[in-house]
Amino acid sequence: TGERVMGLDVGRTFATSLNATLSGMTKIPDHWSMADASTIINTYSTLWYGLIKRANLKKGESILIHSAAGGIGQSAINIAKHYECDIYVTVGTEEKKQFLMKEYNIPENRIMNSRDIVFKNKIRELTDGKGVDIVINSLAGEKLDASYECLANCGRFIEIGKFDMFQNRKLGMFDFLRDIQFIGVGLDAACMKNPNFLPDFYVWMHKNCTNGCVKPYNYTLYNASDADKALRFMTTGKHIGKVVLKMRDEETDKRSPKLIKPAPYIQTTVKTFFNPSKVYIITGGLGGFGTQQLIKEAQELGPIGGVFHLALELNDCLIEKLTFDKFCSSIDTKHKIFANLDQLTRKLDYKLDYFVVFSSVACGKGNGGQSNYSFGNSMCERICEQRRRDGLHGLAIQYGPIGDVGVFADSDQLLTMTSIRKQRINSCCDVLDKLLSVKQPIVTSYIKVDQLKTAGGSKRKMIAELWRALGIDPETTPNHLTLGEIGMESMFAVELQQELEREWNMKVTLNQVKSITIGMLKDYEAGNVGNIKVHIEDIKRCKAKLLKQRFVMPTEKFERLNTVTTGRPVYIMPTLNINFQVFEELAQKLNRPVIGLNWTRDVSKLTTLKEISKYYVDLLKHLDPKGQYDVVGYFDTSIVCAKVLLKGMANKTVIVDIISDLRFCDEQLTEDFILEFMLSCMAGDIPVSFKDKILREFKKESDINAKVRLIVNEVVDFAGKGLQAPDMEEIFHIMIARIRMLSEYRLNKRKKFANKLKLAIGKKWAKKTGKLVFIKPLKFDGVDDMDELLEKSRDLYFLPGSKDGQHNIEMEAVDTPSSVDVMAGDIIAKIEAALK
């Protein structure tokens, strides 16, 4: 009829044309363009089924819509606005947030971040603790759990994501006591089970296409010729709404035209298909006899789908030494069987799908001593040509030597040939899959010498294609830039991921691929895979360490780190990152009670190191009034440890000095230095290349809050699912404040006491009997004068010098690659030895 139609089908739509069912399509409303219509089907049918039919959306209900700038999200907003719902949304970027505010007038305080689980607390706050009536969820992992907790009593949770379903992830049953519903939406299953699914949806769609409930949303349009650009754009995740391919220009006159302009030709690949209901004959070693019986027995099993003639007999010999019998034997094995099969299958009342002979490159190019074998193959090729002329399938593939199976598997005989090397069987099968669809009767497949000599020609080709796709010159691009920074598309990331797994058995994620630097890739192109291997192993090790940590603000003043209840207790001062994961191993090894003193939000209200020292001194007096315990601390809490010892409260104090930068001693610290030091303290948890990337990125930001947010987002993305980090941003700001307080404390104390400071320190320590063990991690190779370095470390924490006659201070240097990695085994061993 020439009508403009839109429709849905299951599993058949990646095609240039489709024999659609009448029930699967409907007329496009006159006020929509065809591009508009393409945005409607998938999204609105999913929401009609999940939100309207299954969840029974009612007017005025509250709803949380995840990933609201996407197709499903914008469609859900339109439906929710029509039903006058109370709308809350999440998005992944600031750009998408601004889009929703401008396009849909969503208030800023109701737009939350979908990349963490903070939205859970905000929903509770905005709804006075009640939660929302409906959640439309597409998030996975801990974000799904957080979304689940946002439901009000009698709420409905609509799950349109598939990741956790495919992972068979467990769901807590307790919340079902609140009369909630969990609705999993499987649109394909619903369509196949209910033949009226689409007709019912189309009725609803046409009824609501003019009242604002169903309307097209934002999309980015590409011509069909730019399909590759569209796919690359989609993989960046920057698109808002849909990415639409326009097959042809639409007529301005929407009435049914008499002549429809055809869609453009698109290059396609035909895939080989072997019908499981048919029988396929593969010959080998029949010697020219028994073919009639073979055809008869095959027909008894089912219709014959194809013949593959692989039989051969080699009698390699120069012609003057070749007997007549051997000459004929090689020819007959190849030609007579094939000719018999040709004649017998022509008598069938149907055509074969495939009629194939494995010929030889010796037939097409020639090879000394194989004239008989070549002649037999040549006769088979003539049969294929005749079959093609007769409208039947016929294909001769001139294969070169096959290396891992067959007659040449254990022989290097053909390696003396000047232009050919062995081809692996999986390569032969891959070629066969493609060649079965060609129209030519004779084709060739072999490996040339120069391909082998390039030592990974396919690898070089893939890397060269990657340089081209990235649009960079590897010779002028800085080696430290990562593929993610440059903007590597997911398609190429997947290709490189598969290359590393196939060639080097390296299991890597797409995020890990995007963290590879240009320098590493250039080394890989040159044949050196070592740097990439080390980098991937670093990522896996660092990620495992990071996932053990909990970036959650404590609510209790202290916590027990082991189950021991007898013996002299060990108190561990707050760590710089507010959790005690760095001391878990130590706590389990000590046969003494180990208690961690927490940094709570009340402590964060204190503004000087002097106030903080007083807080923890008072806390220790409350917890253990008699004293005579041991204390462990590092960084700013080392000052607190020293004060506890000077007050006679502790029997022994262990300090770990992680400061190696002398700028802490005499300078006012800059924001960038503080952030760089903070990242260095996490160096055991993030690779160096990743840390350098963050340093480059945050220097582009002018505001400290924006820099911290950037670091948080990068660390969360790096760690992936499983990282417990609801308070990471708050903790990072606390770390910054603590670094500043320590620096200001030192500068103020030096300014106040000047030259009298060392004398006053010496007098204080002369009266004390408690012992202080000072552990200094450093890389020995980089130290010219160890004694001088240890003296500066004493001075940093206002301890007496080695020549002041104080015998209650023990200095221990530890050789370690990183001075800030408190979790290093050698450092933990030193602390353990000091506490025994």
N, C-alpha and C positions, 0 to 999 in steps of 0.2 A: 504493500500500500504506500510505501514511502513515508510512513509516519515516523516521527522521532520517538524512539523507545529507549527505556532503561531497564536493566534487569540484573539478576543474580543467578549464578550457577555454581555448583560445587565441583571443584577440581578440573574444570575444562576451559577456563577463561584465559589461560596464557596461550593465546592463539590469534591468528590474523582474522579468522572468521569462526562462527559458532552456530550450529544448528540448535537454536534455543527452543525451549518449550513455551507454549503460549502462557502457561501459568507462571513461568519464571520471569516474565517481562510485563511492563505496563507503559502506557503513554506518558511522555514527559509533559508536565504542565507547561502551558504556553508562556508563562512569565519566567521560566528557567531556561538558561542556555544548556547545551549538552555538557559543558564543563561544570556548571552548577549542579546538574543532575548526578554527575559522577561522585560528588561529595556526599550524596544522600544515602545511598543504598546500604553500605556496610554499617555505618555508624548508627543511623536512625533505626535500622532493623534490629541491631543489637540492643539498643536502648528501649525500643518498643517491646521487645520480648522480655528483657531483664527488668526494666524499670516500671513499665506500664502493666504488662500481663502478669509477671511473676511477683514483683514487689508491690504492685497495686498502689502506685504513687497517689497521694491525696493532696488536695489543695492546702497550702499553708505549711507543709511539713518542712523540716530542716534537712539539708543535704550537704554532704562533703564530696566534692568532685576532685579526684586526683588527676594530675597532668592535664589541667583544664585548658591549656592552649592547643592541645591536639584535636584531632577530628572528633573523637568520642567526647572529649571535654567540652568543646564548643557546642556540640549537638545537645549535650546534657544541660548546658547553661540555658539554651533556647527553650528546651522543654520545661526546665525548672522555673524559668521566668513566666512561662505561660501558666503554670500551676501556682504562681505567686509563692514560691518556696523561699525559705531562708537559706541563702547560698553561701557556702564556704568552699574555697578552692586551694589547690597547691600547684606550683609551677617549678621549673628547674632553673630558670635564668631571670635576670632583672629585665631583659628585653621582653620576655613573655609576660612578666608581671605588668609592665607598662602597657602592653597590648590589651590585656584584660581590663585594666582600669579605663583605658580610652575607648575600647570597642564595646564593652559590656557594662561599664559603670560599676564594676565590682569595687567596693571600698578597699583601700590599701590594707587596713587591719584584718581583712578577711582573706587576704592572699598570703599563703604560707609557702615555705620551702619544701619541695618534695624530695630533697637530697639528704635530709636527716629526719629524725623523729621528734623534733621539737614541736611540730604541728599538733601532736597529741596533747601536750600541756596547754597550748593556745586554744584548742577547741574546747577543752574543759573550762578554761577561763572565760571564753566568749559565751558559752552556754550555761554558765553558772553551775558547772559540774554535771549537767544532765547528759551531755553528749548529743549527737545528731540522730535523726530518725533513719536516715539512709546514707550509706557510704558506697560510692561507685569507685571500686579499687582496681588499679592496674599495677600497683607496686608489689615488690616481692621481699621475702626475708623478714628482717626485723621491722621494716616499714609496713608490711602487711599486719604484723602483730600489733603495731602501734595504731594502725587504722581500725583494727578489730576492737581495740579498747576505746575508740571514739564513739561507739554505738550507744545510744540511749536504750533504756528498757523497751522491749518490744520492737527494737530496730531491725532493719534489713540490710544485710551486707551483700552487695552485688559484686561478685568476682569475675572480671572480664579478662584478667591476665591469665596466662597459661603456665608460666614458669614454675610456680610452686606446685601446680597440679601435676605437671610432668615429673617433678622431683618427688612426688608423693609425700609432701611435707605434712607433718602432723599438726592438728589444730586442737587447742584446749577445749574440753567439753563443758567446763564449769560455767562459762558465760551463757550457755543455753538455758540455765536456770532462770535467766532474766527474760525468757521468752523471745529470744532473738532468732532471726533466720539467716542462714548462710546460703546464698543463691549463686551457684556456679553456672555461668552462661556458656553453652557450647552451641553456637549458631549452626554449625554444619550438621551436628546431630539432630537438632530441632528441625532443620529443613528437610533432612532425609526421612525422618519419622513421620512428619505431618505434611501431607501433600497440599493442605490449605494454608500452610504457614505464609508463603509469599503473597497469595491473593488477599489474605486477611490483612497483612501488613500494608499492601498497596491501597486497600480501602481506607485504612487509618491515615496513611500518608496524604492521599488526595483530599481527605476531609480536613486535614490540618495544615495544608500547604499555603493557605492564605491568611491564617490568623496569627502567624508568628511562632507557632509551636514547631513546625518543620520548615526550615529555610536553609538555603546554602550558607556555608561559612567560608572563612578565609582559605585560599589555596594559591599555590604557585604553579603557573602554567608553562609547560615546555612543549615544543614541537616534537613529533615522533622521531625526527632525525637527530634530536638532541637527547635521546633516551639515556645515553651514558652519562651526560651531564646531570640529568635529573636524578639518576641513581646515586651519583657521587654526592650531590647536594643533600639527598635524603640521609646518607650515612653520616653526615656531619652533625645531625640532630638539631640544626639551627632553624629548620622549617617550622612554620606555624600553620596548623591545619593540615591540608592535604597537599601532595605533589601530584599534579595531573598531567598526563601525556595527551596532547591534541593530535589526533590522527589526520585530521584535515580541517580546513576552514568550514565553519558552519554557515548554511544559507541564511541570509537576513530574512527571507520570506519563510515563515515557519509552517506554511501550508504544505501538504504532501506534494513534492515535486514529481514531474513526469520522468525526469532522468536524474538519477542519484550519482553524484560524483564519487568514484570509487576511492577506497582507502589506498594509500601509497604502498608500493611493494616493500616488503621487509625481508631481509635476508634471514633464513632460518636454517637450523640443523635438523636433519632427519635422524631419529634414533633407531637403532636396530631392535627388532622385537621378535622373540622366539615364542610362538604360540604353545602354551603348555598342553594343549589338546592334540598337538600334531607330533609326528615322529620325524627325527632327523638322523640321517645316515652319515656316519663318519667311517671312511674306508681306510684300510691299511693292511698290506700283505695278502691280498686275495689272489695275486698272481694271474689275474685275467679270468679266473673261473669263479663260478658261484654267484654271480651278480643277480641272475634271474631269481634264484632261491632267496637271496637277500631282500629283493624288492617284495617278493611274495610274503615273506615273514613280517616285514615292516608294515605292509598294508593290513595285516591281521591285527596289529597293535593300534592302528589309527591312520588317518590321512597323512601322507608324507609331506612334510613342510620344506625339506631341503636336503641337498646332498653336499658333503664336504669331502673331497678326495685328497687324502694326505699321504697315501701309499707311495713309497719310492724304493728303488734298489740301485745302489751306487756300484758301478764297476769301473772306477777311475783308472784310466790307462791311455797312453798315447795310441792313436788310431792304428799305427803299423804293428802294434803288439796286441791289439784287441781281437779276440776271437769273435766269430759270427754269433755264436750262442749268447755270449755275454753282451754283445752289442744289442741283440734283440731282447734279451731279458730285461735290461734297464728300460727300453722303450715300451715293451708290453706292459710292464708293471704300472707305468704311468698312463700310457695312451689307451690300451685295450679296455682296462677297467672303466676309464672315463667315457670311452665311446659306447661301451655296453650300457652304462648307466644313462647316458644321453638318450639312446634309442628306446630303452625300456620305459623311462619316465615320460617320454613323448606320447606313449600309448595310454597314459592315465587320462581320466576325463576332467582333470583340473591342472592348473599350472602350479609349479613349485615356486615357493617364495625365494629360495636361494639355490643356485647350482654353481658350486665353487670348486676350483682346483688350486692347491698350493703349488704354484710353479716355482721357478728359481731365477734369481738374478743372473745365473750362468746362462740362461736362455736368452736374456735380453742383452747382456754385455759380453758373454762368452767367457770360458775359463779352460785353460789347457788341461787335457785329460778327461773332460766331461762332455765331449761332443755327443755321445749316445744319450746321456741324461738330458742334455739341452734339447736334443731333437725330439725326445718324447714329450717334454714340456711344451715345445713349440707346436706339436700336433694337438695337444690339449687346448692351447690358446686359440687355434683355428676353430675348434669346436665351440668355444665361448663366443667368438665373433659371429659364427653362423647362428647360434641360439639368439643372440641379440637381434640379428636381422629378421629372425622368425618371430619376434615379439616375446621371447622367453628370457628368463634370467640366466645369465652366464657371466662368470667373473673368474679371471686368472690373476692371482697375486704373485708377482715375482719377488719372493722373499729372499733376503740375504741369509747368511748362516745364523742359526738360532743357538744361543750360547748355553742356556742352562737346562735344556731338555733336548731329546732327539739325538740324531746321529753325530752331531758336532759338539755335544755337551762336554765330552772329555777330550776333545781334540782341538789343537790349534792349527790344524792343517791349512785352513783358509786365511789365517793371519798373514801368510806370505803374499796374499793379494795386495796390490798397491793402494787400493782405494776403499776397501770394505773391512769392517770389523763386525764381531758378533752382536746380534740384537737379542735383548732379553725377551722371554716369552710373554711377560706382562705387557711389554711394549707392542709385541706382535698382536696380542688380543685387543689392545686399545686401538691399534690401526685397523684391525679387522672390523671392529664395531663401527668405524666411520666409513670404511670402503664398501661395506655391503650395500650402502645406499647410493653409490655413484652409478652413473649410466654407462661409463666406459667399460669395455669388456676386459681390458688388460691394464693393470696398474702395478706399481713397483714400491717396495718398502725395504730399505736397508740403511745401515749406519755408515756414514762416511768417515774416513780417517781423521779429517780435520775437526770433526765434531768431538772425537775422543781426545785429540791433542789439546783442545782448549781447556781441559781439566775443569769440567763443570760448565760446559757451554750453555746448558739450559739455565744454570744458576746465574751466569753472567747476563744472559738475556733477560731473566726475570728482574735482576737488579737494575739493568739498563732501562727496562720498562718502568721500574719504580722511580728512577730519577726523572724520566720524562713526565710521568703522571704527577709528580710533586712539583714539576716546573722549576727545578734547581740544577745548578752546575755543581757537582760534588767537589770539584777542584777549588771552587771559590767559597763554598758554603762552610761556615765554622763547624769544626768537628764536634763541638759540645752540644749543638742543637739536637733535640730529640725529634723523632718522626711525628710525635703528637704535637709538638710546638709548631712544626712546619705545616701541619694540617693533613696528615695521612688519612686517606679514606679507608673505611672498614673493609671494602672489597680487597684492596691491596694488602691490608693488615692480615686478612684471612689467608691470602696467598702466601705471604711470608711465614705466617704461623704454620701452615701445612708443610711448607718447605723445610722448616726447622725440625718439625716432628718426623717427616718422612726421611730426611737425609741424616739427621743427627739424633733422633729419638729424644728430642727436647720437648717436653710438654709445657706449653706457654699459653697464657691468656692473651686476649687482644690488647688489654691495657699494658701488659708486659711488653708486647711487641711495639706498642707506641712509645715506650720509654727507651727504646734502643736509640743510640745516638748516630749521627752521620759518620763519625769516626769509626764506630764499631761496624757499621754497614760497609764502609770502604774496606776495612780489614777483611770482612767476610767475602766481599767481592774478589779480594786478592787471594782467597783460599785460607785465611786465618779465622777460624771460628772460635778460638779460645776466649777472646774478650767478650763475645756475646754469651758464651757459656758461663763465664764468671759472673757477668752482669745478671743473668737470669737466676743463678743460684743465690746471689746476694739479695735479689728481690724476694725470693721465696723464704730465705732465712729471716730477713728483716720483717717481712709481712707476718711470719709466724710469731716473732717476738712482739710485734705491735698488737696483734690480736689477743695476746695474753693480758694486755693492759686494760684497765677500766678508767675511762675519763669521766668519772662521776664524782660530784662534790660530796664528801662525807657529811653525815648528819650527826654522828657520834663523836665524842672528843677523843676516843681511843678505840683500838680494836686489837684482839689477840691474833697473832700470826702463827701460833702453833698450839698444840693441845697440852703442852707440859704445864704443870701447876706447882711443882716444887723446885727449889733451887733459887739462886740469886737472879733476879729478873734482869733482862736486857731491854732497855727502852730505845726505840729507834725514832729519831726526829723526822718530821715530815720531809718527804722527798720533793724534789723540785717540780715533778709532774703530778703530785698530790696522790699517788697510789704507791703501794708497797710491793708491787710485783718484782722490783729489782732485788728485794731482800727475801723473797719467798723461799728460795733454795737454802739460804743461810738459816732462816728460822727453823726449817725442818731438820737441819743438821745439828743444831744446838740442843743439848739436853737440859735446857733451862727455859723458863717462861720468856717469850719474846712478845713485846707489846709495841704496837705502832701508835705514835701520837699523831692524830689527824690534824690537817689544816682545814678548818671548817669556814663557813661564811662569816662567822663571828670574828675569826682571826683576820679575815680579809678587811675588816673594818679598821684594823690598827694600821697606822701610817708610818711608824718608824721601827727599826730593828730593835731599839731599846724596849719599846712597848711589847714587841713580840717575844723578846727574851724573858721579860717579866711574866708574860702569860704562861709560857711553858715551864718556867721555874715554879710558879704557883701551882700549875697542874701536877707537876711531879711531887711537890710537897703534899698535895691532896691525895694522890694515888699511893704514895709510899713515904709516909712521914719520917720513918726511921732512916731512910737513905741507904747507902752502901750497895747500890745497884750499879750497873754499867750502862753507858749511854753511847749511841752511835749516831753520827750525823755527817752531812757533807754540804758544801756550798754555804748558804747564809746560816743554816742551823749549826754549822761548826762553831760560830760565835757563841750560840746558846750552850753548846756542849762545854766549851771552855769555861763559861760562867758557872755552870752547874758544878764543875770540878773545883773551881776556885772557892765556891761557897761550901765546900766540904760535903756536898750531898751525894756525890758519886764516888765509887771506889776506882773506876776506870772509865776513861773516855776514849773513843776511837773516832778520829776525824779522817775523812777522805777528801783530799784537796783536788778538785777537778778543774781548777783555774790554771790555765797555762798562758793566757794572754796578759802581758804586763800592763795593758791599758786599764785593767781593773785597779791598778795600784794608784795611778796618779792623774787620770783623766776623767772628765765628765763624759759619760757614755752617750753615744748617739742612738737614735731609734733603730737605725739599720744594724748597728753593731749588736744591740741587744737581741734583735730578732735573729741575727746570724748566730749568736752564741746559743740562743734557745734551740735553734735547729741543730747546732753541733751537739747539744746535750741529747738530742734524739738521734744522733748519727748511727747508733746501734740499731735503730728501728727504721731508718730510711737510707737507701743507697746514696752514695756520693753524687752520682749523676742526677738523681732525683732532687737532692738537696740543692745542687747548683741551679737546677731549673727553677726551683721555687725562689731562690735568691734573685735570679734574673727577673722573674715575674713581679715580685713584690716591690722591686725598686721602681716599677712603673707607676705604683700607687703613691699618692701624696699623703693619704690619711692613714694613721696607725690602725684604726679600726678596720679599714678596708684591707690593709696588709694582713691583719690577723685572720680575717674572714677568708682571704685567699689561701693562707696556709692551712686553715682548718679544712676547707673544701678539697685541697690537693691531698692532704693526708687521708681524709675519709675515702676519697676516690682510690687512692693507692691501696689502702687496706682492704677495701671491698666489704662484702657482707660479713657480718659477725663482729665488727668492731663496735664496742660499747662506748659511745662518745656523745651522749646527750649534752654534756657540760664542757666539751672540749674548748669552745671559744672562751668561756669564762675562765677555765683553767689556764689557758695561754695568756690571758690578761693578768692573771695572778702571777704567773711566772715572770712576766715583764716587770710587774711592780716589785717583786722580790729581788730581781737583778738590780733594779734602780736603788732599792733600799740598801743593799749591801754596798754598792758603790758610794752612795751618799754617806753612809755610816763611816766608811773608811776615810773619805775626804774630810768630813767634819771632825773626826777624832784626831787626825793628823794636824789639822789646822788649830785645834784647841790646845793640844799638848806640846806640839812641836818637838824640840830636842829633849824635853823631860820625859817623853813617852817611854823610851826604852828603859830608863832608870826606874820609872814607876812600875812597869811590867815586871822587871826583875825582882823588885821587892815583894810584889804580890805572890809570885810563884815560889819565892824562897821559903815561904811559910807553909806551903801545901805538901801533903804526903801522898795524895792520890796520883795515879799514873795516867799520862796522856800518850796514846799511840797515834802518831801522825803518819798516814799512808799517802804517799805521793806517786800517782800513776804517771808515767811518761815513757817516751820512746828513747831508750838509752843512746841509740846511734846519733840522735840529733842534739846531744848535750855535750858541750865542750868542758864545762866545769861543774861537776855534780854538786860539790860542796856549796858553791856560790848559789846555785839554783835552789837548794834546800834552805839556805839562809833567807832567800827572798820569800820562799813559801812560809817560813815562820813569821816573817815580818808582815805578810799579807793578813794573817789571822791574829796579829798582836801577841805573838808568843816570844819568850826569851830566846836570845841567840844561843848557838852551840857553845860559845865561849863564856857564857854568863854563869857557868857552874851549876846549872840545873840538871839534876840526874833523873828527874821524874818525867822527862819528855823523851820518848823513843821515836826516832825517825826511820821510816821504812820506805824505800823506793821500789816501785814495781815496774818492770819492763813490759809495756803493753802498747799496741799500735794506737789506741785512742785513750787520751787522758780523761775523757768525759764519760766513757762507758763504764758505769759503776757495776754493770752486770758481768763484766769480764771475769772469767774463771779465776785468774791469778789474783784479782782484787778481792773477790769473795773469799778466797783461800786465806789471804792475809788477815782479813777481818775475823774470820773464824779462828785462826791461830791466836790472834790478839785477845779473843774473848775466852779462851780455854784456860 
